[in-house]
């Protein structure tokens, strides 16, 4: 059974439209790296105040993060996305995710 992961980040309000545009054409090599490292059924949802909710399924989230951190394409993507987020305090966006605890799942 896959691990279900939900996380939050905060996009700067003045960058919302550009952030959405960037995700209309995620680099093919980034998409491939995500798939190869176990990021399945990955979705992002954005509220108009900048609240970003991410969801994915993976065999092992820690391992998926570790493997992505080792990819050069991830370093480039994270660097290009960092200016869009609030409250990262020097961390990459993939390090600043606030993971939510799953308390219910209807199977």
C-alpha positions as a printed NumPy array, in Angstrom:
array([[  0.   ,   0.   ,   0.   ],
       [  1.483,   3.368,  -0.949],
       [  2.217,   6.074,   1.568],
       [ -0.159,   9.01 ,   1.026],
       [  1.46 ,  12.391,   1.595],
       [ -0.161,  15.806,   1.887],
       [  1.894,  18.94 ,   2.459],
       [  1.537,  22.722,   2.613],
       [  3.628,  25.6  ,   1.333],
       [  2.813,  29.289,   0.926],
       [  3.175,  31.032,  -2.454],
       [  3.652,  34.803,  -2.407],
       [  0.389,  36.477,  -3.43 ],
       [  2.094,  38.674,  -6.002],
       [  3.584,  35.578,  -7.704],
       [  0.46 ,  33.389,  -7.956],
       [ -0.197,  33.795, -11.682],
       [  3.415,  33.232, -12.674],
       [  3.607,  30.199, -10.366],
       [  0.569,  28.707, -12.12 ],
       [  2.073,  29.437, -15.549],
       [  5.322,  27.696, -14.588],
       [  3.378,  24.552, -13.77 ],
       [  1.646,  24.499, -17.157],
       [  4.934,  23.283, -18.618],
       [  6.975,  21.467, -15.98 ],
       [ 10.23 ,  20.357, -17.569],
       [ 10.027,  16.869, -19.072],
       [ 13.217,  15.85 , -17.267],
       [ 11.715,  16.984, -13.943],
       [  8.53 ,  15.017, -14.594],
       [ 10.629,  11.964, -15.458],
       [ 12.757,  12.33 , -12.302],
       [  9.639,  12.535, -10.133],
       [  8.205,   9.394, -11.697],
       [ 11.506,   7.511, -11.415],
       [ 11.904,   8.373,  -7.734],
       [  8.434,   7.267,  -6.678],
       [  6.285,  10.413,  -6.816],
       [  2.97 ,   9.023,  -8.069],
       [ -0.462,  10.611,  -8.346],
       [  1.242,  13.936,  -7.559],
       [ -1.035,  16.984,  -7.536],
       [ -0.796,  20.6  ,  -6.438],
       [ -3.761,  22.744,  -5.403],
       [ -3.506,  26.525,  -4.951],
       [ -5.84 ,  28.801,  -3.018],
       [ -6.128,  32.468,  -4.032],
       [ -4.357,  33.616,  -0.85 ],
       [ -1.276,  31.55 ,  -1.795],
       [ -1.871,  28.425,   0.272],
       [ -0.431,  25.528,  -1.73 ],
       [ -1.549,  21.992,  -0.946],
       [  0.421,  19.114,  -2.419],
       [ -0.603,  15.466,  -2.548],
       [  1.26 ,  12.379,  -3.708],
       [  1.458,   8.658,  -3.232],
       [  4.794,   6.892,  -2.88 ],
       [  6.231,   3.667,  -1.477],
       [  8.503,   5.672,   0.891],
       [  8.354,   9.472,   1.131],
       [ 11.714,   9.908,   2.858],
       [ 13.372,   7.808,   0.173],
       [ 11.539,   9.698,  -2.598],
       [ 12.777,  13.022,  -1.17 ],
       [ 16.312,  11.653,  -0.796],
       [ 16.441,  10.376,  -4.355],
       [ 15.094,  13.647,  -5.757],
       [ 17.655,  15.625,  -3.728],
       [ 20.376,  13.679,  -5.549],
       [ 19.123,  14.749,  -8.995],
       [ 20.703,  17.727, -10.723],
       [ 17.389,  18.621, -12.354],
       [ 15.807,  18.899,  -8.906],
       [ 18.47 ,  21.361,  -7.765],
       [ 17.758,  23.54 , -10.811],
       [ 13.979,  23.296, -10.391],
       [ 14.073,  24.081,  -6.664],
       [ 16.343,  27.086,  -7.257],
       [ 13.982,  28.412,  -9.923],
       [ 10.926,  27.944,  -7.679],
       [ 12.333,  29.223,  -4.36 ],
       [ 11.571,  32.927,  -5.074],
       [  7.848,  32.1  ,  -5.294],
       [  7.511,  30.958,  -1.676],
       [  7.149,  32.628,   1.704],
       [  8.839,  31.468,   4.896],
       [ 11.506,  29.148,   3.491],
       [ 14.251,  30.7  ,   5.634],
       [ 17.033,  29.662,   3.265],
       [ 15.658,  26.179,   2.562],
       [ 14.66 ,  24.815,  -0.831],
       [ 10.892,  24.468,  -1.389],
       [ 11.166,  20.669,  -1.148],
       [ 12.795,  21.124,   2.272],
       [ 10.15 ,  23.604,   3.435],
       [  7.108,  21.401,   2.938],
       [  4.953,  21.167,   6.04 ],
       [  3.641,  17.614,   5.976],
       [  0.159,  17.03 ,   7.333],
       [ -0.771,  14.002,   9.393],
       [ -3.292,  11.728,   7.727],
       [ -6.108,  11.015,  10.163],
       [ -8.724,   9.414,   7.902],
       [ -8.843,   7.648,   4.571],
       [-11.983,   6.14 ,   3.057],
       [-10.994,   2.979,   1.254]])
